[in-house]
Amino acid sequence: QVQLVESGGGLVQPGGSLRLSCAASTTRFAAYQMAWYRQTPGHQREMVAKISPGSNPEYADSVKARFTIWRDHAKNASFLDMNNLRPEDTAVYYCNAFNLPMNRESWGQGIQVTVSS
C-alpha cells in the first residue's frame, strides 16, 4: 500500500495562498491518479481536485480558477496550490492515490487548513 504524507497546511488570512504537498512512497507513482479531498465536521469528504497519470486535472466547481493541482514524477509527489482562499475553504485536506488497473487506493492522514482573519 502506498504511504502518503501531506505537508503545507496551516492558518492563512482570507485572500491568501497555501501550497499543500503529498509525498508518495511508491516506485509506481506514474500509474496513480492523485487527488485532494477535504472534510469539515458533520459533512462528507468531498473531492477538491484530481489529476490523472497523464496530468489531466479536474476540479470541484467551488475551487476552479483558484486552486491548481499538479504532480512531479521525479519527486513522487503531488501538489495543490490554493490561491484567493476563503473561510469556506477551511477543512482537513486529504491526499488520495488511486490505481485503477490494480484497484488500489490510499489516503494520507489529513492536514488542517484554516482560513481566518
Residue pairs with C-beta under 8 A, 6 or more apart in sequence:
1 104
1 106
2 24
2 25
2 26
2 32
2 97
2 104
2 106
3 24
3 25
3 106
4 22
4 23
4 24
4 25
4 95
4 96
4 97
4 106
4 107
4 108
4 109
5 22
5 23
5 25
5 108
5 109
6 20
6 21
6 22
6 93
6 94
6 95
6 108
6 109
6 110
6 111
7 20
7 21
7 22
7 23
7 111
8 18
8 19
8 20
8 21
8 111
9 18
9 20
9 93
9 111
9 112
9 113
10 18
10 112
10 113
10 114
11 114
11 115
11 116
12 18
12 85
12 113
12 114
12 115
13 115
13 116
13 117
14 85
14 86
14 87
14 115
14 116
14 117
15 84
15 85
16 85
16 115
17 81
17 82
17 83
17 84
17 85
18 82
18 85
18 113
19 79
19 80
19 81
19 82
20 36
20 79
20 80
20 82
20 93
20 95
20 111
20 113
21 77
21 78
21 79
22 34
22 36
22 77
22 78
22 79
22 80
22 95
22 108
23 75
23 76
23 77
24 32
24 34
24 76
24 77
24 78
24 97
25 76
26 32
26 76
26 97
27 76
28 99
29 71
29 73
29 76
30 53
30 73
31 53
31 99
31 101
31 102
32 53
32 97
32 98
32 99
33 50
33 51
33 52
33 53
33 97
33 98
33 99
33 100
34 50
34 51
34 69
34 71
34 78
34 95
34 96
34 97
35 47
35 48
35 49
35 50
35 51
35 69
35 95
35 96
35 97
35 98
36 47
36 48
36 49
36 50
36 69
36 78
36 80
36 93
36 94
36 95
36 96
37 45
37 46
37 47
37 48
37 93
37 94
37 96
38 45
38 46
38 48
38 89
38 91
38 92
38 93
38 94
38 113
39 45
39 46
39 91
39 92
39 94
39 110
40 90
40 91
40 92
45 94
46 60
47 60
48 59
48 60
48 63
48 67
48 80
48 93
49 57
49 58
49 59
49 60
49 63
49 67
49 68
49 69
49 80
50 57
50 58
50 69
50 96
51 57
51 58
51 69
51 70
51 71
51 78
55 70
55 71
57 68
57 69
57 70
59 67
59 69
62 88
63 82
63 89
66 82
66 83
66 84
66 85
67 80
67 81
67 82
67 83
68 80
68 81
68 83
69 78
69 79
69 80
69 81
70 78
70 79
70 81
71 77
71 78
71 79
72 78
72 79
78 95
80 93
82 89
82 113
85 113
85 115
86 115
87 115
87 116
88 115
89 113
89 115
90 113
90 114
90 115
90 116
91 112
91 113
92 110
92 111
92 112
92 113
93 110
93 111
93 112
93 113
94 107
94 108
94 109
94 110
94 111
95 107
95 108
96 105
96 106
96 107
96 108
97 105
97 106
98 104
98 105
98 106
99 105
